[in-house]
């Protein structure tokens, strides 16, 4: 995974912008409600990265991503956790 996972000093804007560049998607695609497979992994990765900086709780991340329910954020974080453990 990218270096932004290791840099806990990144703010939310920097993390979101980097993920959008890496996956070649727009911020509105990343934070929107489209369930297209091409947006799911980057969105979950953003949840995971933001949460693991220690600066953002589930509800705050949920608000950043279009007022999602905090359990949706938790689900995405858990999916990336499983992927990371499998590496």
C-alpha positions in Angstrom: 0.0 0.0 0.0 1.0 3.6 -0.4 3.1 5.6 2.0 0.1 7.6 3.2 -0.8 4.6 5.3 2.3 5.1 7.2 2.3 8.9 7.6 0.0 9.6 10.5 0.4 13.4 10.1 -1.6 13.6 6.9 -4.9 15.4 7.3 -8.1 14.2 5.8 -7.9 16.4 2.7 -4.4 15.2 1.8 -5.4 11.5 2.3 -8.5 11.8 0.2 -6.7 13.7 -2.5 -3.9 11.1 -2.6 -6.3 8.2 -2.9 -8.2 10.0 -5.6 -5.0 10.5 -7.6 -3.8 6.9 -7.0 -7.1 5.4 -8.2 -7.8 8.1 -10.8 -11.3 9.0 -9.4 -12.8 12.2 -8.4 -13.5 13.3 -4.9 -17.2 13.2 -5.5 -16.9 9.6 -6.7 -14.9 8.7 -3.6 -17.3 10.4 -1.2 -20.5 9.8 -3.1 -23.1 7.1 -2.7 -22.4 5.2 -6.0 -21.8 1.5 -5.2 -19.7 0.8 -8.3 -17.0 -1.7 -7.6 -14.4 0.8 -8.9 -15.2 3.1 -6.0 -15.6 0.6 -3.2 -11.9 -0.3 -2.6 -10.7 3.3 -2.7 -13.5 4.4 -0.4 -12.8 1.6 2.1 -9.1 2.4 1.9 -9.9 6.0 2.7 -12.0 5.0 5.7 -9.2 2.7 6.9 -6.5 5.3 6.5 -8.4 8.1 8.1 -9.4 6.0 11.1 -5.8 4.7 11.6 -4.4 8.2 11.8 -6.0 8.3 15.2 -7.5 11.8 14.4 -10.9 10.7 13.2 -13.6 8.6 14.8 -16.2 6.6 12.9 -18.9 9.2 13.1 -16.6 12.0 11.8 -15.5 9.9 8.9 -19.1 9.0 8.2 -19.9 12.7 8.0 -17.0 13.3 5.6 -18.4 10.7 3.2 -21.9 11.9 2.7 -23.4 11.3 6.2 -23.1 7.5 6.0 -23.9 5.4 9.0 -20.9 4.7 11.2 -21.4 1.0 10.8 -20.7 1.4 7.1 -17.4 2.9 7.9 -16.6 0.2 10.4 -17.4 -2.5 7.7 -15.1 -0.8 5.2 -12.3 -0.6 7.8 -12.7 -4.3 8.7 -12.5 -5.3 5.0 -9.2 -3.5 4.6 -7.9 -4.9 7.9 -8.5 -8.4 6.5 -6.7 -7.5 3.2 -3.7 -6.1 5.2 -3.5 -9.2 7.4 -3.6 -11.4 4.3 -0.5 -9.7 2.8 
